[in-house]
Amino acid sequence: MQKFTLLLLSLVLLAPLGIDLYLPTLPEIALGLNTPVSTIQTTIPLFLLVMGLGQIVAGPLVDNWGRKPIALAGLLLYVLGSVLAATAAGWPQFLCARIVQGCAVCCTAVVAFSGVRDRLDGEEAARAYGFLNGALNIVPALAPMLGGFLADAFGWRAPFWFLTCYALVIGMLVICFLPETRPAGTLAVKGIPLRQYWQILRQPRFLAFAFANAGALGMVLTYVSLAPQVLMTEGKLSALQFSIAFGANGFWIMLVSVLVNKMIRKVGRPVCLATGSFAMALGAVTLIAGVMLFPAAWQNNWALYMLPVAISVAGLAFTVGPATSYALEPYQQQAGVASALAGFIQMAGGSSAGLLMMALPLPEKSALALMMVVGAVLTGLAWVYSKKVRGTLTALTH
């Protein structure tokens, strides 16, 4: 089971690597492609949006054709997208490359989370989802530094060649070691299963937990998107100092995720959700308090941004594992479709909420605090609903 979980993790890592590895090279990419940095930055939420939308299509494919074939198809697309990005001579090709990569990771993400649902239930599934999401945070911790090193040594195209090699290696491991986990009773669907999606969307249980994940992701996306402006432009941190601060926060989330993994068995999933909601609310209060209570000369200090962020992202670690397991638990025979819909709400909802907060005429810290409050409210609603959950729903028919 450990080898199986690690293989699923290697598939999940394709998404954060596709964002964080090239984050420090955005100015160089903009210079190399003769395109404004602001235009290049749009590929981050666009990547997540494509990933969310694509899962609506990938879910039925995973249930119809099996987990392993779709994983390999996603890896092939990822290689193609990475090569297109590495060889881009202008903005149109680079944009196309990022869209292809987004399509690729929607396949691999659905396979990974469907695989957990195929093999595990209840708190064991929550611990596995928590491990996958917690381990993801080593990528924000290390990938920006790795991407910066590769770019310094070989140019801004090097991180994309690294992604190409990574996808090829994982493809070989999937071919050799990933078992097909699709249950024999999986319901086949034709085309996009709008009826099944609608039936799942009608379940308040599913919506409560899926939107909790969307709120948590929106909070993190807002933090990541605003961090270069707050820490480097206003806070005057160097690229190395930024990478260290960014990386330390990633390690922090990973450590909290380990703690959550142990707590789930002892205190249960509802307590973890309540803790997640409280942490995001406390992060918002701390961030606003820093703005209101400290003098203007202190406002650009990195700690007034990163310490409230550290509190709030701990809430993410307490939220994602329990919320994901609660959302997918009833759908053993529709794991692919349910995982796809949950991923769509999380990715598309989270990225849209983050973009909305950044578009509001608010200072950066106020926009982030507002998104923290939204995340806290949605996770709090999930906690309230978790206290009503009794047993497991029967599978829906198509």
HUWO-V333525 format. One record per run of one state. SS is the DSSP state (alpha for helix, beta for strand, coil for the rest). FROM is the first residue (numbers start at 1). TO is the last residue. If there is no record, write none. Layout:
((SS | FROM | TO) (SS | FROM | TO))
This chain:
((coil | 1 | 1) (alpha | 2 | 20) (coil | 21 | 22) (alpha | 23 | 33) (coil | 34 | 36) (alpha | 37 | 65) (coil | 66 | 66) (alpha | 67 | 86) (coil | 87 | 90) (alpha | 91 | 119) (coil | 120 | 121) (alpha | 122 | 135) (coil | 136 | 136) (alpha | 137 | 154) (coil | 155 | 157) (alpha | 158 | 177) (coil | 178 | 193) (alpha | 194 | 201) (coil | 202 | 203) (alpha | 204 | 234) (coil | 235 | 238) (alpha | 239 | 267) (coil | 268 | 268) (alpha | 269 | 293) (coil | 294 | 295) (alpha | 296 | 298) (coil | 299 | 302) (alpha | 303 | 328) (coil | 329 | 331) (alpha | 332 | 359) (coil | 360 | 363) (alpha | 364 | 386) (coil | 387 | 398))
